[in-house]
Amino acid sequence: MMRSSMYLAAKFELKLLEKVHKSSCDAFQFVSRSFRTSTTVGDKILCVLYPDPLTGYPPKYARDTIPKIERYPDGQTTPSPTAVDFTPGELLGCVSGELGLRKFLEENGHELIVTADKDGDGCEFEEHLKDAQYVISQPFYPAYLTRKRIEMATNLKAAITAGVGSDHVDLQAAIDHNIDVCEVTYCNSISVSEHVVMMILSLVRNYIPSYQWIKRGRWNIADCVQRAYDVEGMKVGTIAAGRIGLAVLKRLYPFDCELHYCDRHRLSREVEKQYGLTYWEKWEDMVQEMDVVTLNCPLHSETEHMINSDSIKLFKNGAYLINTARGKLCNKNVIAEALEEGKLAGYAGDVWFPQPPPLHHPWRDMPWHGMTPHISGTTLSAQSRYAGGVREILECFFESRPIREPYQIVTDGKLAGAGAHSYSEGNVTSGSEDAVGKTHKNS
């Protein structure tokens, strides 16, 4: 009887332990599921931005506000995210600016990594790329997404350009691996067009050397004006008359120039008549008559090194060439030689290849140039638009909503939107390994 009672007690205890064990396991599994959900729902966003000002962040701003732009000239609205966590006019494109994204992303369970260390094996960008779902990069300080890098990014869903121009991505590799590519179309097109006009005037009027005479404490008028001319009456031609190219032509119209353009998509006759534009089917024919040529076309496999040792011979002697599109449209050595030999009277732009360029890049020291870092599209005004555009794009991805068609470059493994209109399949990232965007190398 006692043995039977002991057996029943032991059996009851065993069942009780089993229940406790089962409850513990269920609780553990619930906690584990909850933990896994909280980490996998959130995505990893890897953002490459240029380094902070040497004078520190935030800077002392020259103005308190910037004008509010709600629509672009074609009627498209400016970016419309649900909200922004920055004040328009702030410096957002550097590491500490973070495009104003951190609060939004972290409050929604996502991880944001921001770095300026983007080039070379073992850089911080490559370390985090391996498990990132989204990569954000600016054209001004591009994180080159080569095929090799795309193939190491096994979780990558999309490459987002904070700005306009996605040639730093191997578009063919993105197509092959079904990675979406998008950009904030039109966000800084007017910014760049203003820069183009400034550079044309700076070269033709010989502004930079004249300014340098004053900086040296001199008053050498003859030295200043011996290479200074009027833009009035000159023939100015743009290769491509899209958002930027057409804006350049509109801004030059009051200067009483002869305005010309070449584009695979001809403008309407009404626009041509309104601004007195002459259309050319082939840019090679157009440049033979131009005093000033401005490049405003995207870089892709068909335009890479379009200005080379053969095509430079087509230019008028003493022509001015402006390039705020992409540095790789031009053969860098051909441009330097054309300036040294006097074939070109001046070359100005803000685009290089690669970016940042190495110290031995020939454009740093060639004569009669007006080169700057890539800044035309990253004014404080433009930054507020492309930062808002990036957030709008991320909101669409997170909520499984389609992004605006004009923002699309590659969608579902094929060129789409602005990409189908302006790009060709292929890759133009070759040579990007010479970029010097390691944090400790920047100056």
C-alpha positions as CSV (number, residue, x, y, z in Angstrom):
1,M,0.0,0.0,0.0
2,M,2.8,2.4,0.9
3,R,4.7,1.4,-2.2
4,S,1.6,2.1,-4.3
5,S,1.2,5.5,-2.7
6,M,4.8,6.4,-3.3
7,Y,4.3,5.3,-7.0
8,L,1.3,7.6,-7.4
9,A,3.1,10.5,-5.7
10,A,6.1,10.1,-8.0
11,K,3.8,9.9,-11.0
12,F,2.0,13.0,-10.0
13,E,5.3,14.8,-9.4
14,L,6.6,13.7,-12.8
15,K,3.5,15.0,-14.5
16,L,3.8,18.3,-12.6
17,L,7.4,18.6,-13.7
18,E,6.4,17.9,-17.3
19,K,3.8,20.6,-17.2
20,V,6.3,23.1,-15.7
21,H,8.8,22.1,-18.3
22,K,6.3,22.4,-21.1
23,S,5.2,25.9,-19.7
24,S,8.9,26.9,-19.5
25,C,9.5,25.7,-23.1
26,D,6.5,27.5,-24.4
27,A,7.5,30.7,-22.6
28,F,11.1,30.3,-23.9
29,Q,9.8,29.7,-27.4
30,F,7.5,32.8,-27.1
31,V,10.4,34.9,-25.9
32,S,12.6,33.5,-28.7
33,R,10.0,34.2,-31.3
34,S,9.5,37.7,-30.0
35,F,13.2,38.3,-30.0
36,R,13.7,37.0,-33.5
37,T,10.8,39.1,-34.8
38,S,12.1,42.3,-33.3
39,T,15.5,41.8,-35.0
40,T,14.3,40.5,-38.4
41,V,11.5,43.0,-38.9
42,G,13.9,45.8,-38.6
43,D,16.2,46.4,-41.6
44,K,19.8,47.5,-41.7
45,I,20.3,50.7,-43.6
46,L,23.9,51.5,-44.6
47,C,24.4,55.2,-45.4
48,V,27.6,56.6,-46.9
49,L,28.0,60.4,-46.5
50,Y,30.9,62.8,-46.9
51,P,33.0,63.7,-43.8
52,D,32.0,66.6,-41.4
53,P,33.4,70.1,-41.8
54,L,36.9,70.5,-40.5
55,T,35.6,73.4,-38.4
56,G,33.1,71.1,-36.6
57,Y,29.4,70.2,-36.7
58,P,27.0,71.8,-36.8
59,P,28.4,74.8,-38.6
60,K,27.4,78.4,-38.2
61,Y,24.9,79.0,-40.9
62,A,24.9,82.1,-43.1
63,R,21.1,82.2,-43.3
64,D,18.3,81.3,-41.0
65,T,15.9,80.0,-43.7
66,I,15.8,78.8,-47.3
67,P,12.9,79.3,-49.8
68,K,10.3,76.6,-49.8
69,I,9.9,74.9,-53.2
70,E,6.8,72.8,-53.6
71,R,6.9,72.0,-57.3
72,Y,9.5,71.6,-60.0
73,P,9.2,73.3,-63.4
74,D,7.6,70.1,-65.0
75,G,4.9,70.1,-62.4
76,Q,6.2,67.3,-60.3
77,T,5.9,67.8,-56.6
78,T,9.0,68.0,-54.4
79,P,9.5,65.0,-52.0
80,S,6.5,64.3,-49.7
81,P,7.5,62.0,-46.8
82,T,5.0,61.7,-43.9
83,A,7.4,64.0,-41.9
84,V,11.0,65.1,-41.6
85,D,13.2,65.3,-38.5
86,F,15.3,68.2,-39.6
87,T,15.0,71.9,-40.3
88,P,15.4,72.7,-44.0
89,G,18.7,74.5,-44.6
90,E,20.7,72.3,-42.1
91,L,23.8,70.5,-43.2
92,L,22.4,67.0,-43.8
93,G,24.8,65.4,-46.3
94,C,27.7,64.9,-44.0
95,V,28.2,62.0,-41.5
96,S,26.8,63.9,-38.5
97,G,23.8,65.2,-40.6
98,E,22.7,61.6,-41.3
99,L,20.2,62.9,-43.8
100,G,18.0,63.5,-40.8
101,L,17.1,59.8,-40.8
102,R,18.1,58.3,-37.5
103,K,15.1,59.2,-35.4
104,F,12.7,57.9,-38.0
105,L,14.5,54.7,-38.6
106,E,15.3,53.8,-35.0
107,E,11.8,54.6,-33.8
108,N,10.5,52.1,-36.4
109,G,12.9,49.3,-35.3
110,H,15.5,49.7,-38.0
111,E,19.3,50.0,-37.7
112,L,21.2,52.9,-39.3
113,I,24.9,52.8,-39.9
114,V,26.5,56.0,-41.2
115,T,30.1,56.1,-42.4
116,A,32.5,58.1,-44.7
117,D,34.9,55.1,-44.9
118,K,33.9,53.7,-48.2
119,D,36.9,52.7,-50.4
120,G,39.4,49.9,-50.3
121,D,39.3,46.3,-49.0
122,G,38.2,46.1,-45.4
123,C,36.6,49.6,-45.3
124,E,33.7,50.1,-42.9
125,F,31.3,50.2,-45.9
126,E,32.3,46.7,-47.0
127,E,32.1,45.4,-43.4
128,H,28.5,46.5,-43.0
129,L,27.5,45.8,-46.6
130,K,27.4,42.0,-46.0
131,D,24.2,42.1,-44.1
132,A,22.6,45.4,-45.1
133,Q,19.2,45.5,-46.8
134,Y,19.5,49.1,-48.1
135,V,22.4,51.2,-49.1
136,I,22.2,55.0,-49.4
137,S,24.9,57.0,-51.1
138,Q,25.3,60.5,-52.6
139,P,26.8,61.1,-56.1
140,F,29.1,63.7,-54.5
141,Y,30.9,61.1,-52.4
142,P,29.7,57.8,-54.0
143,A,29.9,54.4,-52.4
144,Y,30.8,52.4,-55.5
145,L,28.6,49.4,-55.8
146,T,30.6,47.2,-58.1
147,R,29.6,43.7,-59.1
148,K,32.0,42.3,-56.5
149,R,30.4,44.3,-53.7
150,I,26.9,43.5,-54.9
151,E,27.7,39.8,-54.8
152,M,28.9,40.1,-51.2
153,A,25.7,41.9,-50.2
154,T,23.4,38.8,-50.0
155,N,20.6,40.7,-48.2
156,L,20.6,43.8,-50.3
157,K,17.2,44.9,-51.5
158,A,17.9,48.4,-52.9
159,A,20.5,51.0,-53.6
160,I,19.2,54.5,-53.0
161,T,20.9,57.6,-54.5
162,A,20.5,60.7,-52.3
163,G,20.6,63.0,-55.3
164,V,20.5,62.3,-59.0
165,G,22.7,60.0,-61.0
166,S,23.2,56.3,-60.1
167,D,26.2,55.4,-62.3
168,H,28.2,54.6,-59.1
169,V,26.1,51.4,-59.1
170,D,26.9,48.6,-61.5
171,L,23.5,48.7,-63.1
172,Q,24.0,45.5,-65.0
173,A,24.9,43.6,-61.8
174,A,21.9,45.2,-60.0
175,I,19.7,43.9,-62.9
176,D,21.3,40.5,-62.7
177,H,20.8,40.2,-58.9
178,N,17.3,41.8,-58.9
179,I,18.4,44.7,-56.7
180,D,16.3,47.9,-57.1
181,V,18.1,51.2,-57.8
182,C,16.4,54.5,-57.3
183,E,17.2,58.2,-56.9
184,V,15.5,61.5,-56.0
185,T,14.9,62.7,-59.5
186,Y,14.8,66.5,-60.0
187,C,15.8,67.2,-56.4
188,N,18.9,69.2,-57.4
189,S,18.6,69.7,-61.1
190,I,18.1,73.4,-60.8
191,S,21.0,73.6,-58.3
192,V,23.3,72.1,-60.9
193,S,22.0,74.2,-63.7
194,E,22.8,77.4,-61.7
195,H,26.3,76.0,-61.2
196,V,26.8,75.5,-64.9
197,V,25.9,79.1,-65.7
198,M,28.2,80.3,-63.0
199,M,31.1,78.2,-64.4
200,I,30.5,79.4,-68.0
201,L,30.7,83.0,-66.9
202,S,33.7,82.3,-64.6
203,L,35.7,80.8,-67.5
204,V,34.6,83.2,-70.3
205,R,35.1,86.3,-68.1
206,N,38.4,84.9,-66.6
207,Y,37.0,85.4,-63.1
208,I,39.2,83.0,-61.1
209,P,42.6,84.4,-62.2
210,S,41.3,87.9,-61.7
211,Y,40.2,87.1,-58.1
212,Q,43.6,85.6,-57.4
213,W,45.3,88.8,-58.4
214,I,43.3,90.7,-55.7
215,K,44.1,88.0,-53.2
216,R,47.8,88.6,-53.8
217,G,47.3,92.3,-53.2
218,R,47.7,93.3,-56.8
219,W,45.8,95.4,-59.4
220,N,46.9,93.8,-62.7
221,I,44.1,94.7,-65.0
222,A,45.9,93.8,-68.2
223,D,46.7,90.3,-66.8
224,C,43.1,89.9,-65.9
225,V,41.5,90.9,-69.1
226,Q,43.9,89.3,-71.6
227,R,41.7,86.2,-71.5
228,A,38.3,87.8,-70.7
229,Y,35.4,87.9,-73.2
230,D,31.6,88.5,-73.3
231,V,29.2,85.6,-73.4
232,E,26.9,87.8,-75.6
233,G,26.7,86.5,-79.1
234,M,28.6,83.2,-78.4
235,K,27.2,79.9,-79.5
236,V,26.5,77.8,-76.5
237,G,25.5,74.1,-76.9
238,T,24.4,71.5,-74.4
239,I,24.8,67.8,-74.9
240,A,21.5,66.6,-73.5
241,A,18.6,68.9,-72.8
242,G,16.8,67.1,-70.0
243,R,16.0,68.6,-66.6
244,I,19.4,70.1,-66.2
245,G,20.3,70.9,-69.8
246,L,17.0,72.7,-70.5
247,A,17.3,74.6,-67.2
248,V,20.8,75.8,-68.4
249,L,19.4,77.0,-71.7
250,K,16.5,78.8,-70.0
251,R,19.0,80.6,-67.7
252,L,21.3,81.6,-70.6
253,Y,18.5,82.9,-72.8
254,P,18.6,86.5,-71.3
255,F,22.3,86.7,-72.1
256,D,21.6,86.9,-75.9
257,C,23.6,83.9,-76.8
258,E,22.9,81.5,-79.7
259,L,21.6,78.5,-78.0
260,H,21.9,74.9,-79.3
261,Y,21.2,71.4,-78.0
262,C,21.5,67.8,-78.9
263,D,19.3,65.1,-77.2
264,R,17.9,61.8,-78.2
265,H,14.5,63.1,-77.0
266,R,13.8,66.3,-79.0
267,L,12.1,69.1,-77.3
268,S,8.8,70.4,-78.5
269,R,8.8,73.0,-81.3
270,E,7.1,75.4,-78.9
271,V,10.0,75.2,-76.4
272,E,12.5,75.6,-79.2
273,K,10.7,78.7,-80.5
274,Q,10.3,80.2,-77.0
275,Y,14.0,80.0,-76.2
276,G,15.4,80.3,-79.7
277,L,17.0,76.8,-79.7
278,T,18.6,75.0,-82.5
279,Y,18.4,71.2,-82.5
280,W,21.2,68.9,-83.6
281,E,20.8,65.2,-84.2
282,K,24.5,64.5,-83.5
283,W,26.5,66.1,-80.8
284,E,29.7,65.5,-82.9
285,D,28.3,67.9,-85.5
286,M,27.2,70.5,-83.0
287,V,30.4,70.9,-81.1
288,Q,32.3,71.9,-84.3
289,E,30.5,75.3,-84.2
290,M,30.2,75.9,-80.5
291,D,32.1,78.5,-78.5
292,V,30.9,76.9,-75.2
293,V,29.9,73.3,-74.7
294,T,28.2,72.0,-71.6
295,L,27.8,68.3,-70.8
296,N,24.5,67.5,-69.1
297,C,24.0,63.8,-70.0
298,P,24.1,60.8,-67.7
299,L,27.0,58.5,-67.6
300,H,26.4,55.0,-68.9
301,S,28.1,52.5,-71.3
302,E,27.3,54.6,-74.4
303,T,28.6,57.9,-73.0
304,E,31.7,56.8,-71.1
305,H,34.7,58.7,-72.4
306,M,32.6,60.4,-75.1
307,I,35.2,63.2,-75.0
308,N,38.4,61.4,-76.1
309,S,41.4,61.9,-78.3
310,D,39.3,61.7,-81.4
311,S,36.3,63.7,-80.5
312,I,38.3,66.6,-78.9
313,K,39.6,67.3,-82.4
314,L,36.0,68.3,-83.4
315,F,35.9,71.2,-81.0
316,K,36.6,74.8,-82.1
317,N,40.0,76.0,-81.1
318,G,39.6,78.1,-77.9
319,A,36.2,76.5,-77.0
320,Y,35.2,76.3,-73.3
321,L,34.0,72.9,-72.0
322,I,31.8,72.7,-68.8
323,N,31.1,69.3,-67.2
324,T,28.9,69.0,-64.1
325,A,27.5,65.7,-65.3
326,R,30.1,63.0,-64.7
327,G,33.8,63.0,-64.8
328,K,34.1,59.8,-66.7
329,L,32.3,61.3,-69.7
330,C,35.8,62.7,-70.5
331,N,39.2,61.1,-70.8
332,K,41.1,62.9,-68.1
333,N,44.4,63.0,-69.9
334,V,42.8,64.3,-73.1
335,I,41.3,67.2,-71.3
336,A,44.6,68.1,-69.6
337,E,46.5,68.0,-72.8
338,A,43.8,70.1,-74.6
339,L,44.2,72.9,-72.1
340,E,48.0,72.7,-72.1
341,E,48.1,72.9,-75.9
342,G,45.5,75.6,-76.2
343,K,42.8,73.5,-77.9
344,L,40.5,74.4,-75.1
345,A,40.5,77.9,-73.6
346,G,39.1,76.5,-70.3
347,Y,37.5,73.6,-68.6
348,A,35.3,73.8,-65.5
349,G,33.2,71.3,-63.5
350,D,32.8,69.6,-60.2
351,V,32.7,66.0,-61.3
352,W,35.7,63.7,-61.3
353,F,36.4,60.0,-61.6
354,P,36.9,58.4,-59.2
355,Q,35.6,60.5,-56.3
356,P,37.4,61.6,-54.3
357,P,40.2,61.7,-56.8
358,P,43.8,60.7,-56.0
359,L,46.3,63.5,-55.4
360,H,48.0,62.8,-58.8
361,H,44.8,63.3,-60.8
362,P,45.9,65.6,-63.8
363,W,42.9,67.9,-63.4
364,R,44.2,69.2,-60.1
365,D,47.1,71.0,-61.8
366,M,46.1,71.6,-65.4
367,P,46.0,75.2,-66.7
368,W,42.9,77.3,-67.1
369,H,40.6,75.1,-65.2
370,G,37.8,76.0,-62.7
371,M,37.4,72.6,-61.0
372,T,35.9,72.2,-57.5
373,P,34.9,69.2,-55.5
374,H,31.5,67.7,-56.5
375,I,29.3,70.4,-54.9
376,S,26.9,71.6,-57.5
377,G,24.0,69.4,-56.4
378,T,24.6,69.4,-52.6
379,T,23.7,73.0,-51.6
380,L,21.9,73.2,-48.3
381,S,18.8,74.0,-50.4
382,A,19.2,70.8,-52.4
383,Q,20.0,68.7,-49.3
384,S,16.6,69.3,-47.7
385,R,15.0,68.0,-50.9
386,Y,17.0,64.9,-51.4
387,A,17.0,64.0,-47.7
388,G,13.2,64.2,-47.8
389,G,13.2,62.2,-51.0
390,V,15.2,59.4,-49.4
391,R,12.8,59.2,-46.5
392,E,9.9,59.1,-48.9
393,I,11.5,56.2,-50.8
394,L,12.3,54.3,-47.6
395,E,8.7,54.8,-46.4
396,C,7.5,53.2,-49.6
397,F,9.8,50.2,-49.3
398,F,8.9,49.6,-45.7
399,E,5.1,49.8,-46.5
400,S,5.4,47.8,-49.7
401,R,4.1,50.8,-51.7
402,P,5.5,51.6,-55.2
403,I,7.9,54.5,-55.3
404,R,7.3,57.3,-57.8
405,E,8.0,56.2,-61.4
406,P,10.5,59.1,-62.0
407,Y,12.6,57.9,-59.0
408,Q,13.0,54.4,-60.5
409,I,16.2,53.4,-62.2
410,V,16.1,49.6,-61.9
411,T,13.0,47.9,-60.7
412,D,12.3,44.1,-60.6
413,G,15.5,43.4,-62.6
414,K,15.1,45.8,-65.5
415,L,15.5,49.5,-66.3
416,A,12.5,51.5,-65.3
417,G,11.2,55.1,-64.9
418,A,14.1,57.6,-65.3
419,G,16.4,54.7,-65.8
420,A,14.6,53.5,-68.9
421,H,14.5,57.1,-70.2
422,S,18.1,58.0,-69.6
423,Y,20.3,55.0,-69.0
424,S,21.6,51.9,-70.9
425,E,22.3,48.6,-69.4
426,G,26.0,48.0,-68.5
427,N,28.6,49.0,-66.0
428,V,30.8,52.2,-65.7
429,T,32.3,51.6,-62.3
430,S,35.6,50.2,-63.6
431,G,38.4,52.1,-62.1
432,S,36.5,53.1,-58.9
433,E,39.1,51.2,-56.8
434,D,41.4,54.3,-57.2
435,A,39.0,56.5,-55.1
436,V,40.5,57.7,-51.8
437,G,37.4,57.9,-49.6
438,K,38.9,56.4,-46.5
439,T,38.2,58.5,-43.5
440,H,41.8,58.9,-42.5
441,K,42.9,59.9,-46.0
442,N,40.5,62.8,-46.5
443,S,41.8,66.3,-46.4
